Amino acid sequence: MPFKKIAAEAYLPNPPAPPVVVREYQESRDKAAVEELERLCEVGQPGKPALITDLMGDPIARVRNFTSHIMLVAEYGNGREIVGVIRGCIKTVTSGKRSSSTQLPIYVKLAYILGLRVSSTHRRLGVATKLVQELEGWCRQNGAEYSYMATECNNKPSLNLFIQKFNYAKFRNPRVLVQPVHLHYKPIPSDISIVCIPPNTAELVYRRIFSSSEFFPKDVDKLLSNKLNLGTFMALPKKSLSKWNPKSDLLPPSFAILSIWDTKEVYRLKVKGVSALTHVACLGTMVLDAMVPWLKIPSFPNVFKNFGYYFIYGLHMEGNDGARLMRSLCNFVHNMARNDADCKVVVAEVGQMDPVREAIPHWKKFSWDEDIWCVKKLGEVCKSCDDWCKSMSSSIIFVDPRDL
């Protein structure tokens, strides 16, 4: 009888769920599916504005600038649908410590985990867990001593996954400073000179001033010569310009330095989910600025369409005039971005206690200190070295733009 047949089937055990299969990304086979997955995954919290990432070109471009890198995809179901993706890279960085015998920086081999995305229709199926497990295995096989990831303080799913399931520990809490780019030129004081430093000179300067910082990459030479690096610039008083020899080991008594990274070739962003009132208010400042440009209203750029940004890194200042020199240098970057139609904001990320933080122009309303970097020890650490995970926070953190 039909009734008895249905009742009997109701008590049959559920068929096992199809396994999650993780494998390495293959461009010719996976590019379109990964791009669609990335497009559908918004970065943000429910009810709040979200940043939509639009990758430019090859999805693996975000880690390709590292010598050792990988991208994994997760397949699910009999149709082998791509439902998850993750990226990883390995680099050698400073740990903020020096050798007691040689006073040279102590470097560690560090893996960085980024770009974890899982389809919204396939969450709670163990996809993210499987992706992280496989990526950590690759990191160990390639000699990584530590791994770390970055997320927002309020991203509880990500924090729960890495902290509760994979034993990561909250490590550093840098601050992100955002300066919108508007139509008006920012003046540079007449007594300040801004000079472009060639990559080889910039390398020597950076190795000297960041030797006691955390996360400073050993291959900074490759970073500074990368095509996405728009240059390294130093601001110093004009009166000391003629006295400073870039080839000398001595630095000027007062100076500021930074480098500029162009993100537009890797990905674009778009803000989605703001209220209609906020949307109109932001666009209204642009209309008003265009109508009465002589008022020099710092209008908010149109971030509701795809845009790129400049990331400034390697920020450092010294001397009594250091803060004023850094502000002038940031104004110089703003003016560069102003001439780039696709660049809408200038972004910096620095340690909470970094002195340079107070000198970087930014809009407080659009900046945040909600980033959390979590770290985990993967391999055996030298017995003569302290466990980096347990070290006190360094005031200076070098943020590698290749990690973005």
N, C-alpha and C positions, 0 to 999 in steps of 0.2 A: 504494500500500500504506500502511496506517496507520502503520507504523514509519517509513517514509521521510518521511511528512508531518510527524510529530512531530519528527524529526531536523532537517528543514528549518526548521521554525518556531523551533527552539531557537537558530538562528543569526541570526534576525531581530533588528535593533536594538530596544532597549527604547523604548516610546512615550515621548515627552517628558512630563515631569511638568506637571500643570496649574499655571499661573502663580499667584503670590501677588498679590492685588489689595488695595491699601490705600486706604481711603476714610474720610471723616469719619463719626463716630458719629451715628446717627439714633435718637432715643429710641424712637419708636413702632415702629420696625422691629427694633432691636437690643437693647433693654433686657434681655429675658429671656435671650438667648444670652450676653450679657456677664456677667450675674449668675451664670449657671451656670459660665462659664469662670473667673470670680474665685473661686467656691466651691471648684472643683476644684484651684486652684493654691495650694499651701501655701507659706508663707514659712518657710524653714528648710533645714537640711542633712540628708541621709540619715542615719538613725540618731540624730538629735538631736530634741529637742522642737520642734514647729512652731507658729507663730502662724497661725491661720485667720482671715482677714478676712471679715467679713460686712457688706457695704455696706448702708447704710440709705437707702432711697429711690432717687433718680436716681444711677446710677454716675458721672456727670460732676460730682457734687457736690464731689468732692475738689479740683477746680480752679475751680469756678464762682465762688469768692470773689475770683478775680483778674479784672481787667477784660479782659485779653487771655489767652485760654485756648483749648485745643482737645483733643479726644479722637479718636483714630484707631482703627479696627478693621482687621484683616487677614482677608481671605476666601481660602479655598483649595479647590481642586477644582471640579468641574462643578456641584456642589450649592451652591457658594458658602457653605460652612460657615465661621462665624467661629471662627478658631483663635488669634487674638492681639489684644492691645489695648495701647494706650499713651496716656499723657496728657502734656500739656505746658502751661506757662504762661510768661508773660513779665512781669517786674517790674523796677523801677529800684531799685538798692540801692547802699549805700556800699561802697567798695573798701578801706577802711582808710587811705586817703591823704587829705591836704588840699592844696588849691591853694596853691602857694608865694606867689602874689600876693594872694589874698583870704582865705586860711586857711579857706575853706569846704570842706565834704566833697566829694570827687570821687565822683560817681555813675557807675555803668555800667548798661547795659541787659542784663539777665541772664535767660536762659531756664532753666527747671527742668524736667527730664525725670523722670517718675515713673510708677509703676503699670505697668511693662512686664510683661506676662504672655503666655506662649505655651502652648498646650495641650501636655500631655506626650506626646501621640501625634503631634504635628506639629513636633517639634523637629529641628534639623539640616536643615531645609528652606529656610533663609534667611528665615524669617518675621520673626524679631527684627531682622535686618539691614535688611530692607525697611521695617519700622516706624520704626526710628531714622533711616534716610535720609530718609523722608518728613517726619518730625517736624522734623529739623534744617533741611530746606528751608523749612518753614513758619516756623521761628524766624528764619532769615535774611531771608525776605521781610518779616517784621514788625520788622526792625531790631535784633534781638538781637546784641550784641557778643560775649557769652560764653554758654556753656551749661554746666550742671552736673547731676550726678546723685549719688545717695547709695545706698550698699549696704554689706554687711558685708565685713570683711576676708577671710573664708573663702568668699565667694560667687565662686568662680573663673570660672564661666561668664559672669556679669555683668561681672566685671573684664576678662576676656579680650575680650569683645565691645566694650566701650567703650574700653579702653586699647590693645589690639593692633589692632583693626579700625578704630576711629574716632578714634584718637590723643588720647584724653583723658589727663590726667595726674593722679596722686594729689595732692590739694591740702590738705585739712584732715582732722583725725581727732578729732572731738568725742567727749565721753563722755556716755553716757546713764545717768542716775541714777533708780532706781526705788524708791519708798517704798510698800509695801503699806498699804492702809487697813484697820485693825482696828476693833474695837467700842469702844475706849476713847478718851475725850476727852483731848487733850493740853493740859496747862495752859499758859496764857500768863502770864509774870511780871507782877506787879501794877504794876511801874514802867514798863511798856511800853504804848503806845497804838497801835492799828492803825486806820487811817482809810482810807476808800474815796475814791480820787481820781477826779474826773470826767474823762471822755475828753479834753476840751480841755486840762485841766491836765496830764494824763498825757502827752499829745502833746508839750507844751513841755518837760517833764522828760526824756522819752526822747530828743528831738532833741538836747538838750544833752549828756546823759551818754553817748550812743552815736554821737556824730558822728565819732569816730575808730575805730569798730568796723568789722567786715566784715559784709555781708549785711543791714544795717539798711535796711528798706524805706522808700522815699520817701513811700509812701502809708500811713504808719503810722496816720494819722487814720481811714482806712477799716477798718484792722485793729482798732483800739480801739473802734470803734462797731459792729462786727459783732455779730450776735445770738448768736454762739457764744462771744463774749468775756464772761465772767462778772464782769469788773471788774478794776480796777487798785488795788492796795492798798499802803500805805506803813506801815512800822513805825518809830516814833521814840520816844525817851524822853518820858515824860509831862511832865517839867519843861520840855521845849523845845516842846511842842505849842502852847502859847499864844503863843510867840514867833515861830512860823513862819507866814508869810503865803503861802498857795498861789499867789497872784497875783504874788508877787514873783519877780524873777529869781534871788534867792539861795535856795540849798538849805539844809536843816538841816545843822549840822556833823556829825551822826551819824544815819544813816537806812538803811533797806533798802526796796527796791521790787520788785514783780513783778506780772504779770498772769496771769489764769487763763483757759484755753481749754477748752471742753467738747467732747470728740470724739464723744460718744455719738450726736449727731444725724447724723453723717456715716457712721460705721462702728462696728462692735463687733468684739472680738477673742475668741479662744478658744485655749487652750493644748491641744495634742494631741501624743501620742507620748511622754509621760513614763512611767517605769517604774511598775509597780503599787505598789512600795514607796514611791516618792516621792508618788504620788497619795494613798495611805493616810496617810502622814505629814503631808501638808498639811491634809487634811481632819480628821485627828486633833487638830491644834492648835485648830481651830474648835470641835470637840466639847468638848475640855478647857476652852477659854475659856468656853463657854456653861455648863458645869457648875460652874466655880469662878471666876465673874467678878471676885471681889474680889482675885484674884491678879494681875489685869490682864496676862495673857499676851498679847503681841503676835501674835495668831494670823494665819496666812497666809490670805488670802481665797480663795474658790472661783473660780479662773480657768479651771476646766475646763468651765464653761458661758459663754455669751456675756456679755461684760462691756464696760463703757466705762471711760474714764479721764480724769482732768484733766491737762492739760499746762500747766506753769507756764513762762513765758517773760519776757523783759525783766528778768531777775534782775540786780540791782545793789545794792551796799552801799558805804557810805562811813563814815569815822570810827572812833574807837577801839572803839566799841560795835557796829560794823557786823555782825560775825559773829553776835553774840547776837541782834541784831534780825532778821537773816535767818532764823536757826533758829526764832525765834518766829513769823515770818511764814509759814514752811513748816508749822509746827504749826497755824496758823490755817487754811491750805488743807486740811490733813488733816482738821480738824474739819468743814469744809464738806463734804468728800467723804464723811465718815462719815455725814452726814445724807442722802446720796444713795444709795439702795439699789443702783443700777446701777453706781456708780463703785467700782472695786476697787483701783486703784493711782493714785498721783500720780507723774508723770514729768517730768523736766527734762533738757535737753540743753545742755551748755555746753562751751566750749573747754577743751582739756587744761590750759592755763596760766591759766585764769580764776581769780582769787582767790576768787570766790564758790563755787567747786566744793567747797571744804572745809567750807563752812557749811551745805550742803544735806543734810538728813537723808535717808539711803537705806540700803538693804540691799545690801552689797557682792556677795553671792551672786547677786542678781538684777539687778545693774547691769553695764554692759559698756562697754569702750572700743574696740569692734571696728567702729564705723562709719567708713566712708571716703567722703569727698566728693571726686569727681573733676571737673575743670573743663577746658574747651576754649575756645580763642578762635575765634569764628565769623566776625567781621567785622573791618574795619579799625579800629584803635584810634588815637585822637588822638596825633600824633607827640610832643606835649609830655608825654604821659602814659606811665608805665611799663606794661609788659605785666603785668596782674594775675596771670596764670598763674605768673609767675616771682617774685612778691613773697614776702617773708618772712612767715611765719605771724603773724597778729595774735593776741594773747592773748584778745581779746574777740570772740566770734562771736554775732551776734544770730540766733537760730533762729526763723524765721517759722512759727507753728503752722499756717498755711494749706498749708505744704509737706508736712504729715504724711500 
